[in-house]
């Protein structure tokens, strides 16, 4: 079946991505610097709390860009 060859590869890649996302969600709390970098926004008031990890998002974006550019080249 020639049509299912690329579908199988797509399913394997999707499974690998799900595995990586699951590992990050599971072990993410154990990485001490994740979400606590200088520049992350954290505001607490009496009845309100707001947290946005700006610098952490930028660092993760740069790391993923480098990884995808290294492994994505053919």
N, CA, C and O atoms as a Tripos MOL2 file, in Angstrom:
@<TRIPOS>MOLECULE
protein
  296   295    74     0     0
PROTEIN
NO_CHARGES

@<TRIPOS>ATOM
      1 N           0.8330   -1.1830    0.0000 N.3       1 UNK1
      2 CA          0.0000    0.0000    0.0000 C.3       1 UNK1
      3 C           0.8790    1.2480    0.0000 C.2       1 UNK1
      4 O           1.4060    1.6330    1.0440 O.2       1 UNK1
      5 N           1.0380    1.8650   -1.1300 N.am      2 UNK2
      6 CA          1.9500    3.0070   -1.2130 C.3       2 UNK2
      7 C           1.4580    4.2540   -0.4970 C.2       2 UNK2
      8 O           2.2830    5.0610   -0.0700 O.2       2 UNK2
      9 N           0.1550    4.4490   -0.3460 N.am      3 UNK3
     10 CA         -0.3630    5.6620    0.2760 C.3       3 UNK3
     11 C          -0.1650    5.7090    1.7770 C.2       3 UNK3
     12 O          -0.1540    6.7870    2.3710 O.2       3 UNK3
     13 N          -0.0050    4.5370    2.4020 N.am      4 UNK4
     14 CA          0.1040    4.4930    3.8550 C.3       4 UNK4
     15 C           1.5310    4.6600    4.3600 C.2       4 UNK4
     16 O           1.7610    4.7420    5.5670 O.2       4 UNK4
     17 N           2.4790    4.7110    3.4490 N.am      5 UNK5
     18 CA          3.8750    4.8510    3.8610 C.3       5 UNK5
     19 C           4.1110    6.2030    4.5340 C.2       5 UNK5
     20 O           4.7020    6.2640    5.6120 O.2       5 UNK5
     21 N           3.6590    7.2710    3.9100 N.am      6 UNK6
     22 CA          3.8490    8.5970    4.5030 C.3       6 UNK6
     23 C           2.9340    8.7940    5.7130 C.2       6 UNK6
     24 O           3.2770    9.5230    6.6430 O.2       6 UNK6
     25 N           1.7770    8.1460    5.6980 N.am      7 UNK7
     26 CA          0.8720    8.2390    6.8480 C.3       7 UNK7
     27 C           1.5010    7.5950    8.0780 C.2       7 UNK7
     28 O           1.3540    8.1050    9.1880 O.2       7 UNK7
     29 N           2.1960    6.4880    7.8890 N.am      8 UNK8
     30 CA          2.8880    5.8280    9.0000 C.3       8 UNK8
     31 C           3.9940    6.6970    9.5740 C.2       8 UNK8
     32 O           4.1620    6.7720   10.7910 O.2       8 UNK8
     33 N           4.7430    7.3510    8.7060 N.am      9 UNK9
     34 CA          5.8000    8.2540    9.1700 C.3       9 UNK9
     35 C           5.2070    9.4180    9.9450 C.2       9 UNK9
     36 O           5.7520    9.8380   10.9660 O.2       9 UNK9
     37 N           4.0900    9.9350    9.4590 N.am     10 UNK10
     38 CA          3.4230   11.0470   10.1440 C.3      10 UNK10
     39 C           2.9610   10.6270   11.5290 C.2      10 UNK10
     40 O           3.1100   11.3820   12.4890 O.2      10 UNK10
     41 N           2.4030    9.4300   11.6410 N.am     11 UNK11
     42 CA          1.9640    8.9370   12.9530 C.3      11 UNK11
     43 C           3.1420    8.7500   13.9050 C.2      11 UNK11
     44 O           3.0260    9.0450   15.0940 O.2      11 UNK11
     45 N           4.2720    8.2640   13.3990 N.am     12 UNK12
     46 CA          5.4470    8.0890   14.2620 C.3      12 UNK12
     47 C           5.9840    9.4330   14.7440 C.2      12 UNK12
     48 O           6.3620    9.5670   15.9080 O.2      12 UNK12
     49 N           6.0200   10.4210   13.8650 N.am     13 UNK13
     50 CA          6.4880   11.7520   14.2640 C.3      13 UNK13
     51 C           5.5360   12.3600   15.2820 C.2      13 UNK13
     52 O           5.9690   12.9370   16.2800 O.2      13 UNK13
     53 N           4.2390   12.2300   15.0290 N.am     14 UNK14
     54 CA          3.2380   12.7480   15.9700 C.3      14 UNK14
     55 C           3.3680   12.0710   17.3290 C.2      14 UNK14
     56 O           3.2470   12.7290   18.3620 O.2      14 UNK14
     57 N           3.6110   10.7730   17.3390 N.am     15 UNK15
     58 CA          3.8100   10.0550   18.5950 C.3      15 UNK15
     59 C           5.0560   10.5150   19.3360 C.2      15 UNK15
     60 O           5.0420   10.6370   20.5610 O.2      15 UNK15
     61 N           6.1290   10.7700   18.6040 N.am     16 UNK16
     62 CA          7.3610   11.2520   19.2320 C.3      16 UNK16
     63 C           7.1610   12.6380   19.8340 C.2      16 UNK16
     64 O           7.6580   12.9280   20.9220 O.2      16 UNK16
     65 N           6.4310   13.4900   19.1210 N.am     17 UNK17
     66 CA          6.1570   14.8340   19.6430 C.3      17 UNK17
     67 C           5.3060   14.7380   20.9060 C.2      17 UNK17
     68 O           5.5600   15.4470   21.8810 O.2      17 UNK17
     69 N           4.2990   13.8660   20.8950 N.am     18 UNK18
     70 CA          3.4780   13.6770   22.0970 C.3      18 UNK18
     71 C           4.2990   13.1540   23.2690 C.2      18 UNK18
     72 O           4.0800   13.5610   24.4100 O.2      18 UNK18
     73 N           5.2420   12.2540   22.9960 N.am     19 UNK19
     74 CA          6.1160   11.7400   24.0440 C.3      19 UNK19
     75 C           6.9730   12.8540   24.6390 C.2      19 UNK19
     76 O           7.1300   12.9360   25.8570 O.2      19 UNK19
     77 N           7.5200   13.7030   23.7890 N.am     20 UNK20
     78 CA          8.3450   14.8130   24.2760 C.3      20 UNK20
     79 C           7.5270   15.8110   25.0880 C.2      20 UNK20
     80 O           7.9750   16.2740   26.1370 O.2      20 UNK20
     81 N           6.3350   16.1430   24.6100 N.am     21 UNK21
     82 CA          5.4740   17.0800   25.3400 C.3      21 UNK21
     83 C           5.0800   16.4860   26.6860 C.2      21 UNK21
     84 O           5.0760   17.1860   27.6980 O.2      21 UNK21
     85 N           4.7540   15.2140   26.7010 N.am     22 UNK22
     86 CA          4.4110   14.5510   27.9610 C.3      22 UNK22
     87 C           5.5720   14.5340   28.9420 C.2      22 UNK22
     88 O           5.3730   14.7310   30.1410 O.2      22 UNK22
     89 N           6.7860   14.3000   28.4440 N.am     23 UNK23
     90 CA          7.9630   14.3080   29.3110 C.3      23 UNK23
     91 C           8.2160   15.6980   29.8880 C.2      23 UNK23
     92 O           8.5600   15.8340   31.0630 O.2      23 UNK23
     93 N           8.0460   16.7290   29.0640 N.am     24 UNK24
     94 CA          8.2400   18.0970   29.5550 C.3      24 UNK24
     95 C           7.1900   18.4370   30.6100 C.2      24 UNK24
     96 O           7.5130   19.0480   31.6290 O.2      24 UNK24
     97 N           5.9500   18.0510   30.3780 N.am     25 UNK25
     98 CA          4.9030   18.3280   31.3650 C.3      25 UNK25
     99 C           5.1290   17.5550   32.6590 C.2      25 UNK25
    100 O           4.8660   18.0660   33.7470 O.2      25 UNK25
    101 N           5.6140   16.3330   32.5400 N.am     26 UNK26
    102 CA          5.8380   15.5140   33.7350 C.3      26 UNK26
    103 C           7.0490   15.9900   34.5390 C.2      26 UNK26
    104 O           6.9790   16.1160   35.7610 O.2      26 UNK26
    105 N           8.1510   16.2500   33.8490 N.am     27 UNK27
    106 CA          9.3910   16.6220   34.5260 C.3      27 UNK27
    107 C           9.6260   18.1240   34.5730 C.2      27 UNK27
    108 O          10.6400   18.5620   35.1160 O.2      27 UNK27
    109 N           8.7250   18.9220   34.0250 N.am     28 UNK28
    110 CA          8.9070   20.3690   33.9470 C.3      28 UNK28
    111 C           9.0220   21.0460   35.3030 C.2      28 UNK28
    112 O           9.7630   22.0170   35.4510 O.2      28 UNK28
    113 N           8.2980   20.5450   36.2920 N.am     29 UNK29
    114 CA          8.3620   21.1350   37.6230 C.3      29 UNK29
    115 C           9.6700   20.8560   38.3440 C.2      29 UNK29
    116 O           9.9900   21.5140   39.3350 O.2      29 UNK29
    117 N          10.4270   19.8820   37.8490 N.am     30 UNK30
    118 CA         11.6800   19.5170   38.4970 C.3      30 UNK30
    119 C          12.8840   20.2610   37.9300 C.2      30 UNK30
    120 O          13.9990   20.1220   38.4330 O.2      30 UNK30
    121 N          12.6560   21.0540   36.8790 N.am     31 UNK31
    122 CA         13.7260   21.8770   36.3240 C.3      31 UNK31
    123 C          13.7060   23.2000   37.0880 C.2      31 UNK31
    124 O          12.7440   23.9580   36.9700 O.2      31 UNK31
    125 N          14.7450   23.4920   37.8660 N.am     32 UNK32
    126 CA         14.6750   24.6240   38.8050 C.3      32 UNK32
    127 C          14.5610   25.9940   38.1460 C.2      32 UNK32
    128 O          13.9330   26.8820   38.7220 O.2      32 UNK32
    129 N          15.1300   26.2020   36.9860 N.am     33 UNK33
    130 CA         15.1160   27.5280   36.3670 C.3      33 UNK33
    131 C          13.9020   27.7520   35.4880 C.2      33 UNK33
    132 O          13.6470   28.8870   35.0840 O.2      33 UNK33
    133 N          13.1450   26.7100   35.1760 N.am     34 UNK34
    134 CA         12.0200   26.8300   34.2570 C.3      34 UNK34
    135 C          10.9010   27.6510   34.8790 C.2      34 UNK34
    136 O          10.2840   27.2280   35.8570 O.2      34 UNK34
    137 N          10.6420   28.8150   34.3180 N.am     35 UNK35
    138 CA          9.5840   29.6780   34.8040 C.3      35 UNK35
    139 C          10.0130   30.6610   35.8740 C.2      35 UNK35
    140 O           9.1830   31.4060   36.3950 O.2      35 UNK35
    141 N          11.2910   30.6790   36.2100 N.am     36 UNK36
    142 CA         11.7660   31.5850   37.2610 C.3      36 UNK36
    143 C          12.9560   32.4120   36.7970 C.2      36 UNK36
    144 O          13.8060   32.7970   37.6010 O.2      36 UNK36
    145 N          13.0130   32.6780   35.5160 N.am     37 UNK37
    146 CA         14.1190   33.4660   34.9850 C.3      37 UNK37
    147 C          13.8720   34.9540   35.2120 C.2      37 UNK37
    148 O          12.7230   35.3800   35.3250 O.2      37 UNK37
    149 N          14.9460   35.7510   35.2800 N.am     38 UNK38
    150 CA         14.7600   37.1910   35.3810 C.3      38 UNK38
    151 C          14.0690   37.7050   34.1200 C.2      38 UNK38
    152 O          14.4760   37.3700   33.0070 O.2      38 UNK38
    153 N          13.0540   38.4960   34.2870 N.am     39 UNK39
    154 CA         12.2900   39.0040   33.1660 C.3      39 UNK39
    155 C          10.9150   38.3660   33.0430 C.2      39 UNK39
    156 O          10.0660   38.8640   32.3050 O.2      39 UNK39
    157 N          10.6890   37.2740   33.7550 N.am     40 UNK40
    158 CA          9.3510   36.6870   33.7830 C.3      40 UNK40
    159 C           8.4410   37.5800   34.6170 C.2      40 UNK40
    160 O           8.8420   38.0810   35.6670 O.2      40 UNK40
    161 N           7.2140   37.7750   34.1420 N.am     41 UNK41
    162 CA          6.2910   38.7070   34.7920 C.3      41 UNK41
    163 C           5.4410   37.9630   35.8050 C.2      41 UNK41
    164 O           4.7980   36.9640   35.4840 O.2      41 UNK41
    165 N           5.4450   38.4610   37.0260 N.am     42 UNK42
    166 CA          4.6300   37.8810   38.0970 C.3      42 UNK42
    167 C           4.0560   39.0240   38.9340 C.2      42 UNK42
    168 O           4.7930   39.7720   39.5770 O.2      42 UNK42
    169 N           2.7290   39.1430   38.9140 N.am     43 UNK43
    170 CA          2.0440   40.2090   39.6470 C.3      43 UNK43
    171 C           1.0570   39.5620   40.6030 C.2      43 UNK43
    172 O           0.2340   38.7410   40.1980 O.2      43 UNK43
    173 N           1.1420   39.9330   41.8610 N.am     44 UNK44
    174 CA          0.1910   39.4360   42.8550 C.3      44 UNK44
    175 C          -0.4670   40.6070   43.5610 C.2      44 UNK44
    176 O           0.2080   41.5050   44.0650 O.2      44 UNK44
    177 N          -1.7810   40.5870   43.5920 N.am     45 UNK45
    178 CA         -2.5710   41.5600   44.3370 C.3      45 UNK45
    179 C          -3.3790   40.7770   45.3620 C.2      45 UNK45
    180 O          -3.1680   39.5770   45.5320 O.2      45 UNK45
    181 N          -4.2880   41.4380   46.0370 N.am     46 UNK46
    182 CA         -5.0700   40.7620   47.0660 C.3      46 UNK46
    183 C          -5.8940   39.6080   46.4930 C.2      46 UNK46
    184 O          -5.7960   38.4790   46.9740 O.2      46 UNK46
    185 N          -6.6950   39.8840   45.4810 N.am     47 UNK47
    186 CA         -7.5710   38.8610   44.9150 C.3      47 UNK47
    187 C          -7.1780   38.4800   43.4970 C.2      47 UNK47
    188 O          -7.9920   37.9200   42.7640 O.2      47 UNK47
    189 N          -5.9540   38.7700   43.1000 N.am     48 UNK48
    190 CA         -5.5690   38.5840   41.7120 C.3      48 UNK48
    191 C          -4.1130   38.1540   41.6330 C.2      48 UNK48
    192 O          -3.2550   38.6870   42.3370 O.2      48 UNK48
    193 N          -3.8500   37.2000   40.7810 N.am     49 UNK49
    194 CA         -2.4800   36.7650   40.5390 C.3      49 UNK49
    195 C          -2.2980   36.5520   39.0370 C.2      49 UNK49
    196 O          -3.1050   35.8780   38.3980 O.2      49 UNK49
    197 N          -1.2300   37.1310   38.4760 N.am     50 UNK50
    198 CA         -0.9490   37.0160   37.0520 C.3      50 UNK50
    199 C           0.5040   36.6130   36.8760 C.2      50 UNK50
    200 O           1.3990   37.2010   37.4830 O.2      50 UNK50
    201 N           0.7320   35.6100   36.0440 N.am     51 UNK51
    202 CA          2.0830   35.1270   35.8040 C.3      51 UNK51
    203 C           2.2490   34.8570   34.3170 C.2      51 UNK51
    204 O           1.4580   34.1140   33.7360 O.2      51 UNK51
    205 N           3.2640   35.4480   33.6890 N.am     52 UNK52
    206 CA          3.5790   35.2010   32.3000 C.3      52 UNK52
    207 C           5.0910   35.0760   32.1470 C.2      52 UNK52
    208 O           5.8030   36.0670   32.3090 O.2      52 UNK52
    209 N           5.5950   33.8920   31.8400 N.am     53 UNK53
    210 CA          7.0470   33.6780   31.7340 C.3      53 UNK53
    211 C           7.6070   34.1140   30.3850 C.2      53 UNK53
    212 O           7.8610   33.2770   29.5200 O.2      53 UNK53
    213 N           7.7990   35.4020   30.2030 N.am     54 UNK54
    214 CA          8.2410   35.9630   28.9230 C.3      54 UNK54
    215 C           9.6180   35.4220   28.5350 C.2      54 UNK54
    216 O           9.7860   34.8950   27.4360 O.2      54 UNK54
    217 N          10.5810   35.5450   29.4060 N.am     55 UNK55
    218 CA         11.9560   35.1430   29.0960 C.3      55 UNK55
    219 C          12.0550   33.6330   28.9510 C.2      55 UNK55
    220 O          12.8030   33.1450   28.1030 O.2      55 UNK55
    221 N          11.3180   32.8860   29.7570 N.am     56 UNK56
    222 CA         11.3130   31.4340   29.6240 C.3      56 UNK56
    223 C          10.7710   31.0210   28.2610 C.2      56 UNK56
    224 O          11.3040   30.1020   27.6400 O.2      56 UNK56
    225 N           9.7230   31.6810   27.7910 N.am     57 UNK57
    226 CA          9.1720   31.3910   26.4590 C.3      57 UNK57
    227 C          10.1910   31.6850   25.3690 C.2      57 UNK57
    228 O          10.3010   30.9290   24.4040 O.2      57 UNK57
    229 N          10.9340   32.7710   25.5130 N.am     58 UNK58
    230 CA         11.9390   33.1300   24.5150 C.3      58 UNK58
    231 C          13.0690   32.0970   24.5050 C.2      58 UNK58
    232 O          13.5230   31.6870   23.4370 O.2      58 UNK58
    233 N          13.5230   31.6780   25.6840 N.am     59 UNK59
    234 CA         14.6020   30.6860   25.7770 C.3      59 UNK59
    235 C          14.1590   29.3590   25.1660 C.2      59 UNK59
    236 O          14.9130   28.7480   24.4090 O.2      59 UNK59
    237 N          12.9550   28.9100   25.4830 N.am     60 UNK60
    238 CA         12.4500   27.6570   24.9220 C.3      60 UNK60
    239 C          12.3030   27.7790   23.4110 C.2      60 UNK60
    240 O          12.6000   26.8280   22.6880 O.2      60 UNK60
    241 N          11.8550   28.9190   22.9240 N.am     61 UNK61
    242 CA         11.7080   29.1370   21.4920 C.3      61 UNK61
    243 C          13.0520   29.0710   20.7770 C.2      61 UNK61
    244 O          13.1560   28.4690   19.7080 O.2      61 UNK61
    245 N          14.0710   29.6790   21.3510 N.am     62 UNK62
    246 CA         15.4010   29.6560   20.7390 C.3      62 UNK62
    247 C          15.9560   28.2300   20.7210 C.2      62 UNK62
    248 O          16.5220   27.7970   19.7180 O.2      62 UNK62
    249 N          15.7960   27.5040   21.8240 N.am     63 UNK63
    250 CA         16.2880   26.1230   21.8860 C.3      63 UNK63
    251 C          15.5750   25.2460   20.8570 C.2      63 UNK63
    252 O          16.2230   24.4680   20.1570 O.2      63 UNK63
    253 N          14.2430   25.3620   20.7570 N.am     64 UNK64
    254 CA         13.5010   24.5670   19.7820 C.3      64 UNK64
    255 C          13.8560   24.9500   18.3500 C.2      64 UNK64
    256 O          13.9040   24.0800   17.4810 O.2      64 UNK64
    257 N          14.1040   26.2240   18.0850 N.am     65 UNK65
    258 CA         14.5020   26.6560   16.7520 C.3      65 UNK65
    259 C          15.8320   26.0460   16.3560 C.2      65 UNK65
    260 O          15.9860   25.5780   15.2280 O.2      65 UNK65
    261 N          16.7880   26.0430   17.2600 N.am     66 UNK66
    262 CA         18.0950   25.4490   16.9740 C.3      66 UNK66
    263 C          17.9630   23.9430   16.7410 C.2      66 UNK66
    264 O          18.5500   23.4090   15.8000 O.2      66 UNK66
    265 N          17.1970   23.2570   17.5910 N.am     67 UNK67
    266 CA         17.0340   21.8110   17.4520 C.3      67 UNK67
    267 C          16.3430   21.4720   16.1360 C.2      67 UNK67
    268 O          16.7860   20.5690   15.4260 O.2      67 UNK67
    269 N          15.2700   22.1740   15.7990 N.am     68 UNK68
    270 CA         14.5580   21.8770   14.5660 C.3      68 UNK68
    271 C          15.3930   22.2190   13.3340 C.2      68 UNK68
    272 O          15.2840   21.5380   12.3140 O.2      68 UNK68
    273 N          16.2170   23.2510   13.4080 N.am     69 UNK69
    274 CA         17.0860   23.5690   12.2710 C.3      69 UNK69
    275 C          18.2060   22.5430   12.1150 C.2      69 UNK69
    276 O          18.6240   22.2490   10.9960 O.2      69 UNK69
    277 N          18.6880   22.0030   13.2190 N.am     70 UNK70
    278 CA         19.7410   20.9720   13.1110 C.3      70 UNK70
    279 C          19.1870   19.6700   12.5640 C.2      70 UNK70
    280 O          19.8070   19.0530   11.6980 O.2      70 UNK70
    281 N          18.0310   19.2400   13.0530 N.am     71 UNK71
    282 CA         17.4950   17.9540   12.6490 C.3      71 UNK71
    283 C          16.5630   18.0400   11.4460 C.2      71 UNK71
    284 O          16.2460   17.0130   10.8450 O.2      71 UNK71
    285 N          16.1270   19.2150   11.0890 N.am     72 UNK72
    286 CA         15.2030   19.3700    9.9870 C.3      72 UNK72
    287 C          15.8740   19.5090    8.6320 C.2      72 UNK72
    288 O          15.2070   19.4260    7.6010 O.2      72 UNK72
    289 N          17.1480   19.7130    8.6200 N.am     73 UNK73
    290 CA         17.8590   19.8560    7.3340 C.3      73 UNK73
    291 C          18.0590   18.5010    6.6910 C.2      73 UNK73
    292 O          18.3330   17.5040    7.3600 O.2      73 UNK73
    293 N          17.9150   18.4890    5.3860 N.am     74 UNK74
    294 CA         18.0730   17.2100    4.6760 C.3      74 UNK74
    295 C          19.2320   17.2790    3.7300 C.2      74 UNK74
    296 O          19.5250   16.3010    3.0410 O.2      74 UNK74
@<TRIPOS>BOND
     1     1     2 1
     2     2     3 1
     3     3     4 2
     4     3     5 am
     5     5     6 1
     6     6     7 1
     7     7     8 2
     8     7     9 am
     9     9    10 1
    10    10    11 1
    11    11    12 2
    12    11    13 am
    13    13    14 1
    14    14    15 1
    15    15    16 2
    16    15    17 am
    17    17    18 1
    18    18    19 1
    19    19    20 2
    20    19    21 am
    21    21    22 1
    22    22    23 1
    23    23    24 2
    24    23    25 am
    25    25    26 1
    26    26    27 1
    27    27    28 2
    28    27    29 am
    29    29    30 1
    30    30    31 1
    31    31    32 2
    32    31    33 am
    33    33    34 1
    34    34    35 1
    35    35    36 2
    36    35    37 am
    37    37    38 1
    38    38    39 1
    39    39    40 2
    40    39    41 am
    41    41    42 1
    42    42    43 1
    43    43    44 2
    44    43    45 am
    45    45    46 1
    46    46    47 1
    47    47    48 2
    48    47    49 am
    49    49    50 1
    50    50    51 1
    51    51    52 2
    52    51    53 am
    53    53    54 1
    54    54    55 1
    55    55    56 2
    56    55    57 am
    57    57    58 1
    58    58    59 1
    59    59    60 2
    60    59    61 am
    61    61    62 1
    62    62    63 1
    63    63    64 2
    64    63    65 am
    65    65    66 1
    66    66    67 1
    67    67    68 2
    68    67    69 am
    69    69    70 1
    70    70    71 1
    71    71    72 2
    72    71    73 am
    73    73    74 1
    74    74    75 1
    75    75    76 2
    76    75    77 am
    77    77    78 1
    78    78    79 1
    79    79    80 2
    80    79    81 am
    81    81    82 1
    82    82    83 1
    83    83    84 2
    84    83    85 am
    85    85    86 1
    86    86    87 1
    87    87    88 2
    88    87    89 am
    89    89    90 1
    90    90    91 1
    91    91    92 2
    92    91    93 am
    93    93    94 1
    94    94    95 1
    95    95    96 2
    96    95    97 am
    97    97    98 1
    98    98    99 1
    99    99   100 2
   100    99   101 am
   101   101   102 1
   102   102   103 1
   103   103   104 2
   104   103   105 am
   105   105   106 1
   106   106   107 1
   107   107   108 2
   108   107   109 am
   109   109   110 1
   110   110   111 1
   111   111   112 2
   112   111   113 am
   113   113   114 1
   114   114   115 1
   115   115   116 2
   116   115   117 am
   117   117   118 1
   118   118   119 1
   119   119   120 2
   120   119   121 am
   121   121   122 1
   122   122   123 1
   123   123   124 2
   124   123   125 am
   125   125   126 1
   126   126   127 1
   127   127   128 2
   128   127   129 am
   129   129   130 1
   130   130   131 1
   131   131   132 2
   132   131   133 am
   133   133   134 1
   134   134   135 1
   135   135   136 2
   136   135   137 am
   137   137   138 1
   138   138   139 1
   139   139   140 2
   140   139   141 am
   141   141   142 1
   142   142   143 1
   143   143   144 2
   144   143   145 am
   145   145   146 1
   146   146   147 1
   147   147   148 2
   148   147   149 am
   149   149   150 1
   150   150   151 1
   151   151   152 2
   152   151   153 am
   153   153   154 1
   154   154   155 1
   155   155   156 2
   156   155   157 am
   157   157   158 1
   158   158   159 1
   159   159   160 2
   160   159   161 am
   161   161   162 1
   162   162   163 1
   163   163   164 2
   164   163   165 am
   165   165   166 1
   166   166   167 1
   167   167   168 2
   168   167   169 am
   169   169   170 1
   170   170   171 1
   171   171   172 2
   172   171   173 am
   173   173   174 1
   174   174   175 1
   175   175   176 2
   176   175   177 am
   177   177   178 1
   178   178   179 1
   179   179   180 2
   180   179   181 am
   181   181   182 1
   182   182   183 1
   183   183   184 2
   184   183   185 am
   185   185   186 1
   186   186   187 1
   187   187   188 2
   188   187   189 am
   189   189   190 1
   190   190   191 1
   191   191   192 2
   192   191   193 am
   193   193   194 1
   194   194   195 1
   195   195   196 2
   196   195   197 am
   197   197   198 1
   198   198   199 1
   199   199   200 2
   200   199   201 am
   201   201   202 1
   202   202   203 1
   203   203   204 2
   204   203   205 am
   205   205   206 1
   206   206   207 1
   207   207   208 2
   208   207   209 am
   209   209   210 1
   210   210   211 1
   211   211   212 2
   212   211   213 am
   213   213   214 1
   214   214   215 1
   215   215   216 2
   216   215   217 am
   217   217   218 1
   218   218   219 1
   219   219   220 2
   220   219   221 am
   221   221   222 1
   222   222   223 1
   223   223   224 2
   224   223   225 am
   225   225   226 1
   226   226   227 1
   227   227   228 2
   228   227   229 am
   229   229   230 1
   230   230   231 1
   231   231   232 2
   232   231   233 am
   233   233   234 1
   234   234   235 1
   235   235   236 2
   236   235   237 am
   237   237   238 1
   238   238   239 1
   239   239   240 2
   240   239   241 am
   241   241   242 1
   242   242   243 1
   243   243   244 2
   244   243   245 am
   245   245   246 1
   246   246   247 1
   247   247   248 2
   248   247   249 am
   249   249   250 1
   250   250   251 1
   251   251   252 2
   252   251   253 am
   253   253   254 1
   254   254   255 1
   255   255   256 2
   256   255   257 am
   257   257   258 1
   258   258   259 1
   259   259   260 2
   260   259   261 am
   261   261   262 1
   262   262   263 1
   263   263   264 2
   264   263   265 am
   265   265   266 1
   266   266   267 1
   267   267   268 2
   268   267   269 am
   269   269   270 1
   270   270   271 1
   271   271   272 2
   272   271   273 am
   273   273   274 1
   274   274   275 1
   275   275   276 2
   276   275   277 am
   277   277   278 1
   278   278   279 1
   279   279   280 2
   280   279   281 am
   281   281   282 1
   282   282   283 1
   283   283   284 2
   284   283   285 am
   285   285   286 1
   286   286   287 1
   287   287   288 2
   288   287   289 am
   289   289   290 1
   290   290   291 1
   291   291   292 2
   292   291   293 am
   293   293   294 1
   294   294   295 1
   295   295   296 2
@<TRIPOS>SUBSTRUCTURE
     1 UNK1         2 RESIDUE 1 A UNK
     2 UNK2         6 RESIDUE 1 A UNK
     3 UNK3        10 RESIDUE 1 A UNK
     4 UNK4        14 RESIDUE 1 A UNK
     5 UNK5        18 RESIDUE 1 A UNK
     6 UNK6        22 RESIDUE 1 A UNK
     7 UNK7        26 RESIDUE 1 A UNK
     8 UNK8        30 RESIDUE 1 A UNK
     9 UNK9        34 RESIDUE 1 A UNK
    10 UNK10       38 RESIDUE 1 A UNK
    11 UNK11       42 RESIDUE 1 A UNK
    12 UNK12       46 RESIDUE 1 A UNK
    13 UNK13       50 RESIDUE 1 A UNK
    14 UNK14       54 RESIDUE 1 A UNK
    15 UNK15       58 RESIDUE 1 A UNK
    16 UNK16       62 RESIDUE 1 A UNK
    17 UNK17       66 RESIDUE 1 A UNK
    18 UNK18       70 RESIDUE 1 A UNK
    19 UNK19       74 RESIDUE 1 A UNK
    20 UNK20       78 RESIDUE 1 A UNK
    21 UNK21       82 RESIDUE 1 A UNK
    22 UNK22       86 RESIDUE 1 A UNK
    23 UNK23       90 RESIDUE 1 A UNK
    24 UNK24       94 RESIDUE 1 A UNK
    25 UNK25       98 RESIDUE 1 A UNK
    26 UNK26      102 RESIDUE 1 A UNK
    27 UNK27      106 RESIDUE 1 A UNK
    28 UNK28      110 RESIDUE 1 A UNK
    29 UNK29      114 RESIDUE 1 A UNK
    30 UNK30      118 RESIDUE 1 A UNK
    31 UNK31      122 RESIDUE 1 A UNK
    32 UNK32      126 RESIDUE 1 A UNK
    33 UNK33      130 RESIDUE 1 A UNK
    34 UNK34      134 RESIDUE 1 A UNK
    35 UNK35      138 RESIDUE 1 A UNK
    36 UNK36      142 RESIDUE 1 A UNK
    37 UNK37      146 RESIDUE 1 A UNK
    38 UNK38      150 RESIDUE 1 A UNK
    39 UNK39      154 RESIDUE 1 A UNK
    40 UNK40      158 RESIDUE 1 A UNK
    41 UNK41      162 RESIDUE 1 A UNK
    42 UNK42      166 RESIDUE 1 A UNK
    43 UNK43      170 RESIDUE 1 A UNK
    44 UNK44      174 RESIDUE 1 A UNK
    45 UNK45      178 RESIDUE 1 A UNK
    46 UNK46      182 RESIDUE 1 A UNK
    47 UNK47      186 RESIDUE 1 A UNK
    48 UNK48      190 RESIDUE 1 A UNK
    49 UNK49      194 RESIDUE 1 A UNK
    50 UNK50      198 RESIDUE 1 A UNK
    51 UNK51      202 RESIDUE 1 A UNK
    52 UNK52      206 RESIDUE 1 A UNK
    53 UNK53      210 RESIDUE 1 A UNK
    54 UNK54      214 RESIDUE 1 A UNK
    55 UNK55      218 RESIDUE 1 A UNK
    56 UNK56      222 RESIDUE 1 A UNK
    57 UNK57      226 RESIDUE 1 A UNK
    58 UNK58      230 RESIDUE 1 A UNK
    59 UNK59      234 RESIDUE 1 A UNK
    60 UNK60      238 RESIDUE 1 A UNK
    61 UNK61      242 RESIDUE 1 A UNK
    62 UNK62      246 RESIDUE 1 A UNK
    63 UNK63      250 RESIDUE 1 A UNK
    64 UNK64      254 RESIDUE 1 A UNK
    65 UNK65      258 RESIDUE 1 A UNK
    66 UNK66      262 RESIDUE 1 A UNK
    67 UNK67      266 RESIDUE 1 A UNK
    68 UNK68      270 RESIDUE 1 A UNK
    69 UNK69      274 RESIDUE 1 A UNK
    70 UNK70      278 RESIDUE 1 A UNK
    71 UNK71      282 RESIDUE 1 A UNK
    72 UNK72      286 RESIDUE 1 A UNK
    73 UNK73      290 RESIDUE 1 A UNK
    74 UNK74      294 RESIDUE 1 A UNK
